């Protein structure tokens, strides 16, 4: 599933590709209740923003395309409709002849056309952006205070920190040396400060890696995943201590960790 780094790279690519362009035709295919936009025509794309794992494409008629990519969704530009994959769910022809396509092989993503005010309301419930100035060690400590929830499910709860998912929560906890089952409210301020630093560093490295790959080739985020220290490495030796990476279930999801490095 695309998390904050993947969605941020998509946002940057879209900004370069479609900002200021006008939508002149809409094609909707493989329709379901998860694609609800009607038809767009004659509206200019004025902004491309990200909030957590959501993309918000602001339009000149004071509406917004609100997009969640689900498990396999992607949003990018092709030169001709014939280049759109068979799993494309929606396409928007631009005034220069190219198409902005929403490709979603597993059809779990969601695309809505809403007012700017409604889009803002829908993302208002999300927690702090972990790469923003508002995300500080002090804020993380405040959010964690008194909570008995294990630290990894806490990090994945979008009400507290927006954009973290299974991959980068696991990687940040490894970097910080914190066991994913540790109750978040019992972590010391020093360990929470270390976790804060690890979250920021892991996300920034992932964005840089994927952005550099995107400059080399017009590849989907699916085709480039940064090298992981623990994620999906169960049974393989830890890159630091050599002990086998372990896998356990938390809140219905697989969690990967090193029993030697994470306490």
C-alpha positions as CSV (number, residue, x, y, z in Angstrom):
1,X,0.0,0.0,0.0
2,X,1.4,3.5,-0.8
3,X,2.3,5.3,2.3
4,X,3.4,8.9,2.8
5,X,6.7,8.7,0.8
6,X,5.0,7.0,-2.2
7,X,2.1,9.5,-2.2
8,X,4.5,12.5,-1.8
9,X,6.5,11.4,-4.9
10,X,3.3,11.0,-6.9
11,X,2.3,14.5,-5.8
12,X,5.6,16.0,-6.9
13,X,5.4,14.3,-10.3
14,X,1.8,15.4,-10.8
15,X,2.7,19.0,-9.9
16,X,5.4,19.1,-12.6
17,X,3.2,17.3,-15.2
18,X,-0.3,18.8,-14.8
19,X,-0.2,22.1,-12.9
20,X,-2.0,24.8,-14.9
21,X,-3.4,22.3,-17.5
22,X,-7.1,22.2,-18.3
23,X,-9.2,19.0,-18.3
24,X,-11.1,18.8,-21.6
25,X,-12.5,15.2,-21.5
26,X,-13.3,12.6,-18.9
27,X,-13.4,8.8,-19.3
28,X,-14.7,6.6,-16.5
29,X,-14.2,2.8,-16.7
30,X,-14.6,-0.1,-14.2
31,X,-17.0,2.0,-12.3
32,X,-17.9,1.3,-8.7
33,X,-19.0,3.2,-5.6
34,X,-15.3,4.0,-5.0
35,X,-15.1,6.2,-8.1
36,X,-17.6,9.0,-7.8
37,X,-16.7,12.1,-9.8
38,X,-19.2,12.7,-12.7
39,X,-17.7,14.4,-15.7
40,X,-15.0,17.2,-15.7
41,X,-14.7,19.6,-18.6
42,X,-13.1,23.0,-19.0
43,X,-11.6,23.1,-15.4
44,X,-8.0,24.0,-14.8
45,X,-5.8,22.1,-12.4
46,X,-4.6,24.7,-9.9
47,X,-3.0,22.7,-7.1
48,X,-1.8,19.2,-6.2
49,X,-1.5,18.6,-2.5
50,X,-1.0,15.7,-0.1
51,X,-2.5,15.1,3.3
52,X,-1.4,11.9,5.0
53,X,-2.0,9.2,2.3
54,X,-4.5,11.4,0.4
55,X,-4.0,13.4,-2.7
56,X,-6.0,16.5,-3.3
57,X,-6.1,17.9,-6.9
58,X,-7.6,21.4,-6.6
59,X,-9.6,22.7,-9.6
60,X,-10.5,26.1,-10.9
61,X,-14.3,25.6,-10.1
62,X,-13.5,25.4,-6.4
63,X,-13.8,21.6,-6.3
64,X,-11.2,19.0,-5.6
65,X,-10.4,15.5,-6.7
66,X,-9.9,13.7,-3.4
67,X,-7.9,10.4,-4.0
68,X,-6.9,7.6,-1.7
69,X,-4.8,5.1,-3.6
70,X,-5.8,2.0,-1.6
71,X,-3.4,-1.0,-2.0
72,X,-2.3,-0.6,-5.6
73,X,-3.6,2.7,-6.9
74,X,-1.4,5.2,-8.9
75,X,-2.0,8.5,-10.7
76,X,0.2,9.6,-13.6
77,X,0.3,11.0,-17.1
78,X,0.4,9.1,-20.4
79,X,0.9,10.6,-23.8
80,X,-2.1,8.8,-25.3
81,X,-5.2,7.0,-24.1
82,X,-3.9,3.8,-25.8
83,X,-1.0,3.8,-23.3
84,X,-3.4,3.6,-20.3
85,X,-3.3,0.2,-18.6
86,X,-6.3,-2.1,-18.8
87,X,-6.7,-1.6,-15.0
88,X,-7.3,2.2,-15.4
89,X,-10.5,3.3,-13.7
90,X,-10.6,7.0,-14.7
91,X,-8.8,9.2,-17.2
92,X,-8.8,13.0,-17.8
93,X,-7.6,14.3,-21.2
94,X,-5.6,17.5,-20.8
95,X,-5.5,20.5,-23.2
96,X,-2.1,19.4,-24.5
97,X,-3.5,16.0,-25.6
98,X,-2.0,13.9,-22.7
99,X,-4.1,11.9,-20.2
100,X,-4.0,11.9,-16.5
101,X,-5.0,8.4,-15.5
102,X,-6.0,6.7,-12.2
103,X,-4.8,3.2,-12.5
104,X,-5.9,0.8,-9.7
105,X,-5.4,-3.0,-10.4
106,X,-7.1,-4.2,-7.3
107,X,-9.8,-1.5,-7.4
108,X,-9.5,-0.7,-3.7
109,X,-8.6,3.0,-4.2
110,X,-11.1,5.8,-3.9
111,X,-11.6,8.9,-6.1
112,X,-14.2,11.5,-5.3
113,X,-15.1,14.9,-6.7
114,X,-16.0,17.2,-3.8
115,X,-16.0,20.9,-2.9
116,X,-12.8,22.4,-1.6
117,X,-14.5,22.8,1.8
118,X,-15.7,19.2,1.9
119,X,-12.2,18.0,0.9
120,X,-10.7,20.0,3.8
121,X,-13.3,18.6,6.2
122,X,-12.6,15.0,5.1
123,X,-8.9,15.3,5.9
124,X,-9.3,17.4,9.0
125,X,-9.6,14.3,11.1
126,X,-6.1,13.2,10.2
127,X,-3.3,13.7,12.7
128,X,-0.1,15.7,12.4
129,X,2.1,15.6,9.3
130,X,5.3,13.9,10.4
131,X,7.5,16.0,8.0
132,X,5.9,19.3,9.2
133,X,7.3,21.8,11.7
134,X,4.4,20.9,14.0
135,X,5.7,17.4,14.5
136,X,8.1,17.7,17.4
137,X,9.4,15.3,20.0
138,X,7.3,17.2,22.5
139,X,4.1,16.7,20.5
140,X,4.8,13.0,20.0
141,X,5.3,12.6,23.8
142,X,2.0,14.4,24.3
143,X,0.1,12.2,21.9
144,X,1.6,9.1,23.6
145,X,1.1,10.1,27.2
146,X,-1.2,7.7,29.1
147,X,-1.8,5.3,26.1
148,X,-1.4,1.6,26.6
149,X,-1.6,0.8,22.9
150,X,1.5,-1.0,21.5
151,X,3.7,1.6,19.8
152,X,3.4,0.2,16.2
153,X,-0.4,0.2,16.0
154,X,-0.3,3.7,17.6
155,X,2.0,5.0,14.8
156,X,-0.3,3.5,12.2
157,X,-3.4,5.2,13.6
158,X,-4.0,8.1,11.2
159,X,-5.6,10.1,14.0
160,X,-2.2,10.7,15.6
161,X,0.4,10.7,12.8
162,X,-0.8,11.0,9.2
163,X,0.8,8.9,6.5
164,X,2.7,6.3,8.4
165,X,1.7,2.7,7.5
166,X,3.0,-0.8,8.0
167,X,6.3,-0.4,6.2
168,X,7.6,2.9,7.6
169,X,6.3,2.3,11.1
170,X,8.3,-0.9,11.3
171,X,11.4,0.7,9.8
172,X,11.2,3.7,12.1
173,X,10.9,1.5,15.2
174,X,13.9,-0.5,14.0
175,X,16.0,2.7,13.6
176,X,14.9,3.8,17.1
177,X,15.7,0.4,18.6
178,X,12.1,0.1,20.1
179,X,10.2,-3.2,20.2
180,X,6.9,-2.8,18.3
181,X,4.9,-4.3,21.2
182,X,6.1,-1.8,23.8
183,X,3.2,0.2,25.2
184,X,3.6,3.7,23.7
185,X,2.6,5.5,26.9
186,X,5.4,3.9,28.9
187,X,8.2,5.0,26.6
188,X,10.6,7.5,28.1
189,X,10.9,11.0,26.6
190,X,14.4,10.1,25.4
191,X,13.1,7.0,23.6
192,X,10.2,9.0,22.1
193,X,12.7,11.7,21.0
194,X,14.7,9.0,19.3
195,X,11.6,7.6,17.6
196,X,10.6,11.1,16.4
197,X,14.0,11.5,14.8
198,X,13.8,8.0,13.2
199,X,10.4,8.6,11.8
200,X,11.6,11.8,10.1
201,X,14.8,10.3,8.8
202,X,13.1,7.1,7.5
203,X,10.5,9.1,5.6
204,X,13.0,11.6,4.1
205,X,15.3,8.8,2.9
206,X,12.4,6.9,1.3
207,X,11.2,10.1,-0.5
208,X,14.7,10.9,-1.7
209,X,15.2,7.3,-3.0
210,X,11.9,7.1,-4.8
211,X,12.2,10.7,-6.2
212,X,15.6,10.0,-7.6
213,X,14.3,6.8,-9.2
214,X,11.4,8.7,-10.7
215,X,13.8,11.1,-12.4
216,X,15.6,8.2,-14.1
217,X,12.5,6.5,-15.4
218,X,8.7,7.1,-15.4
219,X,8.1,4.2,-13.2
220,X,5.2,3.5,-10.9
221,X,5.8,3.6,-7.1
222,X,5.1,-0.1,-7.2
223,X,8.2,-0.6,-9.2
224,X,10.5,1.0,-6.7
225,X,10.5,0.2,-3.0
226,X,13.4,1.4,-0.9
227,X,15.6,-1.3,0.7
228,X,14.1,-2.3,4.0
229,X,15.9,-3.2,7.2
230,X,13.1,-5.4,8.7
231,X,9.9,-5.1,6.6
232,X,9.2,-8.5,4.9
233,X,12.6,-9.9,5.9
234,X,11.3,-12.5,8.4
235,X,13.9,-15.2,8.9
236,X,16.7,-13.2,7.3
237,X,19.7,-12.0,9.3
238,X,19.4,-8.5,10.8
239,X,21.7,-6.1,9.0
240,X,23.1,-4.9,12.3
241,X,23.3,-7.8,14.7
242,X,22.8,-10.8,12.5
243,X,19.9,-12.3,14.5
244,X,16.9,-13.5,12.4
245,X,14.2,-10.9,11.8
246,X,11.0,-12.0,13.5
247,X,7.4,-11.6,12.3
248,X,4.3,-11.2,14.6
249,X,0.7,-10.1,14.2
250,X,-0.5,-6.8,15.5
251,X,-4.0,-5.4,14.9
252,X,-4.5,-7.8,12.1
253,X,-1.2,-6.8,10.3
254,X,2.2,-8.4,10.0
255,X,4.9,-6.7,12.1
256,X,8.6,-7.3,11.4
257,X,11.3,-6.6,14.0
258,X,14.7,-7.6,15.3
259,X,14.6,-9.3,18.7
260,X,18.3,-8.3,19.3
261,X,18.2,-4.6,18.3
262,X,14.7,-3.7,19.4
263,X,13.9,-3.7,23.1
